[in-house]
Structures are given as structure tokens and as C-alpha cells.
Amino acid sequence: MSTIKFSAGSIASTATSITVALGGIPAVGDLVVVFLGTNNEIITHQPGWASEFTAVPNPWFEGNILRNQNTATLSTWYHTWNASDSGSSVVFNFIPAPTLGIGDKDLSLANATAVAVVFDGSLSTAVLENNIAGVDGVPVNTINSAVLKLPASLALNAGFCDGSTVTLSDSDATASLVQQSSNPNGPTALTLSVYQRANSPAGYAPTFTKPLSAQLLMTAAITVSDVLPQIYNPPYIEEGPMADNRLMFRYRVNRFFTVLNNTGTFSAQRYQSTDQIAAATQVFTNNQPISSTDRTNLLASGVGGDFRALS
């Protein structure tokens, strides 16, 4: 069964970045999941982010992002530690959106709180499913999280609230708190609470409870599985703008590299010739099924990319 190796909470105030502690130094193959809440709709660049044609990044993958009526943002991120990674913390940068002169806000600073959870990689744990939901300014104190459709080895459910903590309950009382992180700074405090539930069933949708005085409640979930098969997604870059008009100027498109294995040497490339592809020992493209041996070799090469469980 999926095992949490360590976890940690982190905060940043009126900052352009947040250094997220992981709780320890992950080993190659460990899965790292981060829940990140900010007090505004700031743009976040994850570790390994790159947007230049010549860059070969090692990016974290985005689970979901929810912006709540311009007052807060909750996002989820995941990354399987590979041979190119190091350290016991990672940095997420807050990037102001370009000022377009059409009434948009130019935000450059944020208050933030984050929780990182690291899974033991010896079981080949991978992300299975994710979802996100929330309410704002509504006089209710209890909501259910979005429904998780598949049974999983373990579910992580996070509640993000202003000014106070949130609690989680499920039908058989098996969920427990993993980590909580509170940022007391700013107009309202920010609290992020992450709970775990082993062997979560299909249709799992626990209940979050907040004080009536709190205006904001956002929830996010990520489930994981230890069971192959898995698919591999190579590293990618974000290219933008998506189109040459104001409506689409803020949007970017993810462009995936192709990973080539040439007799044990792995490289991430774009625009290969047919001869290069034909000469490669293996070619890995987006959403490609992989074996456990492939997974081990890709992680040991440090080429980047990540994995999703299929069941």
C-alpha cells in the first residue's frame, strides 16, 4: 500500500516566491505532491518551469488550479523525483501577468501557504486521479469535496480556508490529518489542511466543515496507486501566447518533448528527423504505456517527465 514518507508545511508573505519544504530529502522514485494556496490569482511557475525553445526542462506537472472570484487560488502539483533532482525543498515562483491595459490587475506579490507530501517510491506509486472544488461568500459551513471516481491505494484531500481551520470527516472515520500549514499574515489568515485516507473507495467524497465566519473554502484531492500499468508523459515547455490577440495572450500551450533511448543514453528532444527516430533503441512520446523496467530507467537517467497510474 502507498506509504507517506514525510510531509511539511511552508508559508510566504508579500512574496514573489515560496520555498516549499519537503520534510526530508526524497530518493529517486519518490512521488512528491504539493498543495499550494495563495491569497490572490497570481500566476505560479512550478519548479523546472521553462518556456524557451532551447531549454530542456525538468518540470513539475500540474494537477488542478481553481481561482475563487479573484480572492484566492488553490493549486496542486506533483513530481516523481529523478536523478536530476536534489535538496529538501523546492521553489514555486509568483509571476505577474502582463498588463494589457484592459482593466486587468498587475499582481506581483502574494501571501501563500503550502503542504508537501512525499510518498515512498519503492512501490512505484503514481498519481491516479485529481479534482478540485470550492465555495466563496456562501453562508454554509459544510460541503462535500468533488467525487473521486476510482478506488485508490490512498487519497489526499486538502481544505483551504481563510481565517480558520477546516476539518474533514468521512462515513467510516478513517481519514486522518497529515499536515497543516497556517499563514497568519495579510488581511485574512490562510490555512491549508491535508488529510489522508488509505484504500479510498470509488465515489469517495468526504465532508469539509468550516466556521460560518469564514468566507472561503476550497478543496482539492489527489489519489495515488501502486499498481502498474502506468503511462509516461515526457518533459514539456509552455509556449505562448496561444494566439496573437488580447483574449488569448495570457494562455500558453504545453509542448511535450520526445524522449529517445539510444543504447542506454536518454535525451529529450524536439523536431527529430525520421532517421534519428528510426535509429533509437526506444522512443517515448506523450501518454505512452511503459513497463516497470522503463520506469526505473527513465528515473535513473534524470531526463524528466512523470507518470500516471491507469488503475
C-alpha positions as CSV (number, residue, x, y, z in Angstrom):
1,M,0.0,0.0,0.0
2,S,1.2,3.6,-0.7
3,T,3.2,4.9,2.2
4,I,3.8,8.6,3.1
5,K,7.5,9.0,3.8
6,F,7.4,12.6,5.2
7,S,5.5,15.8,4.9
8,A,5.9,19.5,5.7
9,G,4.1,22.9,5.7
10,S,5.5,26.2,4.5
11,I,4.4,29.9,4.2
12,A,5.4,33.1,2.4
13,S,4.2,36.6,2.9
14,T,4.1,39.5,0.4
15,A,6.5,37.5,-1.6
16,T,7.4,36.7,-5.2
17,S,8.1,33.1,-4.4
18,I,7.6,30.4,-1.8
19,T,10.2,27.9,-0.8
20,V,8.3,24.7,-0.1
21,A,9.9,22.3,2.4
22,L,9.5,18.6,1.7
23,G,10.2,17.3,5.2
24,G,13.3,15.5,4.1
25,I,15.4,14.6,1.0
26,P,13.4,12.4,-1.4
27,A,15.1,9.4,-3.1
28,V,14.9,8.7,-6.8
29,G,11.4,7.3,-7.5
30,D,9.6,9.1,-4.6
31,L,6.4,10.8,-5.6
32,V,6.1,14.4,-4.3
33,V,2.7,16.1,-4.1
34,V,2.3,19.8,-3.2
35,F,-0.9,21.7,-2.4
36,L,-0.4,25.4,-2.7
37,G,-2.8,28.2,-1.7
38,T,-2.4,31.9,-2.4
39,N,-4.5,34.9,-1.4
40,N,-5.0,36.2,-5.0
41,E,-5.0,35.0,-8.6
42,I,-1.2,35.3,-9.0
43,I,0.3,33.2,-11.8
44,T,2.5,30.4,-10.4
45,H,5.5,28.9,-12.1
46,Q,6.4,25.4,-10.8
47,P,9.9,24.0,-10.2
48,G,11.6,23.2,-13.5
49,W,9.3,25.6,-15.5
50,A,10.7,26.7,-18.8
51,S,9.3,28.4,-21.9
52,E,12.4,28.8,-24.1
53,F,12.8,26.6,-27.3
54,T,16.3,25.6,-26.3
55,A,15.5,24.6,-22.8
56,V,15.2,21.0,-21.7
57,P,13.3,21.4,-18.5
58,N,12.5,19.0,-15.6
59,P,9.1,20.4,-14.8
60,W,6.6,19.5,-12.2
61,F,3.2,18.6,-13.5
62,E,0.0,20.5,-12.6
63,G,-2.9,18.6,-11.2
64,N,-5.6,21.3,-11.0
65,I,-5.9,25.1,-10.3
66,L,-9.0,26.8,-9.0
67,R,-9.3,30.6,-8.8
68,N,-12.1,31.8,-6.5
69,Q,-13.7,35.1,-7.6
70,N,-10.3,36.9,-7.7
71,T,-9.7,36.3,-3.9
72,A,-7.7,33.2,-3.8
73,T,-6.1,30.4,-5.7
74,L,-5.6,26.7,-4.8
75,S,-3.4,24.5,-7.0
76,T,-2.0,21.0,-6.9
77,W,1.3,19.8,-8.3
78,Y,3.2,16.5,-8.5
79,H,6.6,15.3,-9.4
80,T,8.4,11.9,-9.3
81,W,11.9,12.5,-8.0
82,N,14.6,11.6,-10.6
83,A,18.3,11.6,-10.8
84,S,18.4,15.3,-11.8
85,D,16.7,16.4,-8.6
86,S,18.3,17.3,-5.3
87,G,17.6,19.0,-2.0
88,S,15.0,19.0,0.7
89,S,12.9,22.0,-0.7
90,V,11.7,23.4,-3.9
91,V,10.7,26.9,-5.1
92,F,7.5,28.0,-6.7
93,N,7.7,31.5,-8.3
94,F,4.8,34.0,-8.5
95,I,4.8,35.8,-11.8
96,P,2.7,38.9,-12.5
97,A,0.5,38.6,-15.6
98,P,1.4,41.1,-18.5
99,T,-0.5,44.3,-18.2
100,L,-2.8,44.5,-21.2
101,G,-4.5,47.9,-20.5
102,I,-8.0,46.4,-20.4
103,G,-8.8,46.8,-16.7
104,D,-6.7,43.8,-15.6
105,K,-4.8,43.7,-12.4
106,D,-1.0,43.6,-12.3
107,L,-0.3,41.4,-9.3
108,S,3.4,40.8,-8.3
109,L,3.2,39.7,-4.7
110,A,1.2,37.0,-2.8
111,N,0.7,35.6,0.6
112,A,0.9,31.8,0.4
113,T,0.7,28.6,2.3
114,A,1.7,25.1,1.1
115,V,1.8,21.5,2.2
116,A,4.1,18.9,0.6
117,V,3.6,15.2,0.9
118,V,6.3,12.7,-0.1
119,F,5.4,9.0,-0.9
120,D,7.9,6.2,-0.7
121,G,8.9,5.4,-4.2
122,S,9.9,1.7,-3.6
123,L,6.3,0.8,-4.5
124,S,6.3,2.8,-7.8
125,T,3.5,5.0,-6.5
126,A,2.0,7.3,-9.2
127,V,-0.9,9.8,-9.3
128,L,-4.2,8.2,-10.3
129,E,-6.8,10.9,-10.2
130,N,-7.3,14.6,-9.1
131,N,-10.1,17.1,-8.7
132,I,-10.8,20.5,-7.1
133,A,-13.9,22.4,-5.9
134,G,-14.8,25.4,-3.8
135,V,-17.3,27.9,-2.4
136,D,-17.0,31.6,-1.7
137,G,-19.0,34.1,0.3
138,V,-21.8,31.5,0.9
139,P,-23.4,31.1,4.3
140,V,-22.7,27.4,4.6
141,N,-20.2,25.6,6.8
142,T,-20.2,22.1,5.3
143,I,-19.6,21.0,1.8
144,N,-18.6,17.7,0.1
145,S,-15.4,17.5,-1.9
146,A,-15.7,16.6,-5.6
147,V,-16.3,12.9,-6.1
148,L,-13.3,10.7,-6.8
149,K,-14.4,8.1,-9.4
150,L,-11.8,5.3,-8.9
151,P,-10.8,3.2,-5.9
152,A,-7.2,4.1,-4.9
153,S,-4.4,3.0,-2.7
154,L,-4.5,6.3,-0.9
155,A,-6.4,9.6,-1.2
156,L,-5.1,13.1,-0.2
157,N,-7.8,15.7,0.5
158,A,-6.9,19.3,1.2
159,G,-9.1,22.1,2.6
160,F,-8.1,25.7,2.1
161,C,-9.8,28.3,4.2
162,D,-9.5,32.0,5.2
163,G,-9.1,32.9,8.9
164,S,-9.6,29.5,10.4
165,T,-9.1,25.8,10.0
166,V,-11.3,23.2,8.3
167,T,-12.0,19.7,9.4
168,L,-12.7,16.6,7.3
169,S,-14.9,13.6,8.1
170,D,-15.9,10.6,6.1
171,S,-18.5,7.8,6.6
172,D,-16.3,5.4,8.4
173,A,-14.0,7.9,10.2
174,T,-10.8,6.5,8.6
175,A,-9.4,9.8,7.3
176,S,-6.6,11.4,9.4
177,L,-4.7,14.7,9.3
178,V,-1.3,14.5,7.5
179,Q,-0.2,18.1,7.8
180,Q,-1.5,21.6,8.4
181,S,0.0,25.0,7.4
182,S,-1.2,28.4,8.5
183,N,-0.1,31.8,7.3
184,P,-1.4,34.5,9.8
185,N,-0.3,37.4,7.6
186,G,-2.4,39.6,5.4
187,P,-6.0,40.8,5.5
188,T,-7.1,37.3,6.3
189,A,-5.1,34.3,7.6
190,L,-4.7,31.3,5.2
191,T,-4.9,27.7,6.5
192,L,-4.3,24.6,4.4
193,S,-5.1,21.2,6.0
194,V,-4.3,17.9,4.2
195,Y,-5.9,14.6,5.2
196,Q,-5.2,11.1,4.1
197,R,-7.5,8.1,3.6
198,A,-6.0,4.7,2.8
199,N,-7.8,2.4,0.4
200,S,-10.3,5.1,-0.7
201,P,-13.4,3.6,-2.4
202,A,-14.9,4.6,-5.8
203,G,-17.2,7.6,-5.2
204,Y,-15.2,8.8,-2.2
205,A,-16.3,12.4,-1.4
206,P,-15.5,13.4,2.3
207,T,-17.1,16.3,4.0
208,F,-15.3,19.5,4.9
209,T,-16.5,21.8,7.7
210,K,-15.5,25.4,8.1
211,P,-16.7,28.1,10.6
212,L,-19.6,30.2,9.4
213,S,-17.4,33.3,9.8
214,A,-15.0,32.1,7.1
215,Q,-15.9,33.2,3.5
216,L,-13.6,30.9,1.6
217,L,-13.5,27.1,1.4
218,M,-11.6,25.4,-1.5
219,T,-11.0,21.7,-1.6
220,A,-8.6,19.6,-3.7
221,A,-7.9,15.9,-3.9
222,I,-5.2,13.7,-5.4
223,T,-5.3,9.9,-5.3
224,V,-2.4,7.5,-5.9
225,S,-2.0,3.9,-6.9
226,D,0.8,1.4,-6.6
227,V,-0.4,-0.8,-9.4
228,L,1.0,-0.9,-12.9
229,P,0.2,-0.3,-15.8
230,Q,1.3,3.4,-15.9
231,I,1.7,5.9,-18.7
232,Y,4.7,8.2,-19.1
233,N,4.5,11.9,-20.1
234,P,7.8,13.4,-21.2
235,P,9.1,16.8,-20.0
236,Y,7.4,19.8,-21.6
237,I,7.7,23.5,-22.1
238,E,5.0,26.1,-22.1
239,E,4.8,28.2,-25.3
240,G,2.8,31.3,-25.6
241,P,0.9,33.4,-26.3
242,M,-1.6,30.9,-27.6
243,A,-2.8,33.4,-30.1
244,D,-2.0,37.0,-31.1
245,N,-5.0,38.7,-29.5
246,R,-5.7,40.1,-26.1
247,L,-8.2,37.3,-25.2
248,M,-5.6,34.6,-25.7
249,F,-2.5,36.5,-24.8
250,R,-2.3,35.1,-21.2
251,Y,-2.7,31.4,-22.3
252,R,0.1,29.0,-23.0
253,V,0.2,25.6,-24.7
254,N,2.2,22.7,-23.3
255,R,4.5,21.2,-25.9
256,F,6.0,17.8,-25.0
257,F,9.5,16.7,-25.8
258,T,10.2,13.3,-27.3
259,V,12.5,11.1,-25.2
260,L,14.9,8.9,-27.1
261,N,16.8,6.0,-25.6
262,N,20.0,5.3,-27.6
263,T,21.5,2.2,-26.2
264,G,21.0,3.4,-22.6
265,T,21.6,7.1,-23.2
266,F,18.3,9.1,-22.7
267,S,17.7,12.5,-24.2
268,A,14.7,14.8,-24.5
269,Q,14.4,16.4,-28.0
270,R,12.1,18.2,-30.3
271,Y,11.9,18.1,-34.1
272,Q,13.8,14.9,-34.7
273,S,14.4,13.6,-38.1
274,T,12.9,10.2,-39.2
275,D,16.4,8.8,-39.3
276,Q,17.0,9.8,-35.6
277,I,13.8,8.2,-34.6
278,A,14.5,5.1,-36.6
279,A,18.0,4.7,-35.1
280,A,16.8,5.0,-31.5
281,T,16.6,1.9,-29.2
282,Q,13.3,3.3,-27.8
283,V,11.1,6.3,-28.4
284,F,8.9,7.7,-25.7
285,T,6.0,10.1,-26.6
286,N,3.2,11.6,-24.6
287,N,0.8,9.2,-22.9
288,Q,2.9,6.2,-23.7
289,P,2.4,3.0,-21.7
290,I,5.6,1.8,-20.0
291,S,6.9,-1.2,-18.2
292,S,8.4,-1.1,-14.7
293,T,11.8,-1.5,-16.2
294,D,11.2,1.5,-18.5
295,R,10.1,3.5,-15.4
296,T,13.3,2.6,-13.5
297,N,15.5,3.5,-16.4
298,L,13.8,6.8,-17.1
299,L,14.1,7.9,-13.5
300,A,17.7,6.9,-13.3
301,S,18.5,8.8,-16.5
302,G,17.3,12.1,-15.0
303,V,15.6,13.0,-18.3
304,G,12.4,14.3,-16.6
305,G,8.8,13.6,-17.3
306,D,6.3,11.9,-15.0
307,F,3.9,9.0,-14.6
308,R,0.2,8.5,-14.2
309,A,-1.4,5.3,-12.9
310,L,-4.2,3.8,-15.1
311,S,-6.0,1.7,-12.4
